[in-house]
């Protein structure tokens, strides 16, 4: 078993095709320790050489000595080879994960000026917050623009791309788990989409056109709505079987207020505050006092480790939940 697991993980780290057997390996569950890897994906958000939706212009609009580049409204020109070439995603399976019980995939979409290792892992402690939440779930976090003032969605702008990304993630998560037989379980697992800050843009388009809406069981925004309130409202109104929670500071108050008005007009019942349980049909907004710093919102907002606090309220996937019959 150890040799098979090593072969699987080696293939995963190299981005090679994964060996797969329809029969599950003999694996001890729950997992005895955290498992993580940075894995190159063929379906990564970048590199991207397509159009910017609704702007009728190419994403790569600059060509010069520095190569091909993109003009970001806030950051100026960023070049493809330095900013839009990282194909990796962070995969994380926490200690105690048990695929025999109901479980979910947490898809984390990071904000601007971020690197997976430095920010998502070390600074924001996203894997740690998931591990401590008590949620029976695994983590997926794709790299978008590297360390840039840019919220561009890349391939997540495209129809069906979220579905393709999740399909590629399934065998890679199974490899990290050391059990190729889990491929189908990961391919069907419900998804909780979490977007922080600039992650709002890929989130909005992924929800609208990613063709994975049947798998989205919840959306969590952490100071993560600077625009696209109509797209978000359409998704929430059309999916009463999913939960929606948005915590926000003064930085995103205007767009969150706009979203609440749109949802009310669509007849969606809203609440204010952090619900005791995030379950199908719950739609809630939590305004956070103005002394909160946007850049620290994932680790310090209305409480320390707010992502952990929110995930701990997703009762359907709490560790210890009985296996489905």
Secondary structure, DSSP 8 states (H G I E B T S, - for coil): -HHHHHHHHHHHHHT------SS-----SS-SS-EEEEEE-TT-S-S--SEETTTTEES--EEETTEEEEEETTTEEEEHHHHS---EEEEEE-TT--TTS--EEEEEE--SSB-IIIIIIIIS-HHHHHHHHTB-EEEEEE--SBTSS----GGGGSTTHHHHHHHHHHHHHHHHHT-GGGHHHHHH-EEEEEEEGGGHHHHHHHHHHSS-TTTEEEEEEES--SS-HHHHHHHHHH-TTSEEEEEE-GGGHHHHHHHHHHHHHTT---EES--S---TT-EEEEE--TTS-GGGTTTBSSSBSHHHHHHTT-GGGBTT-----
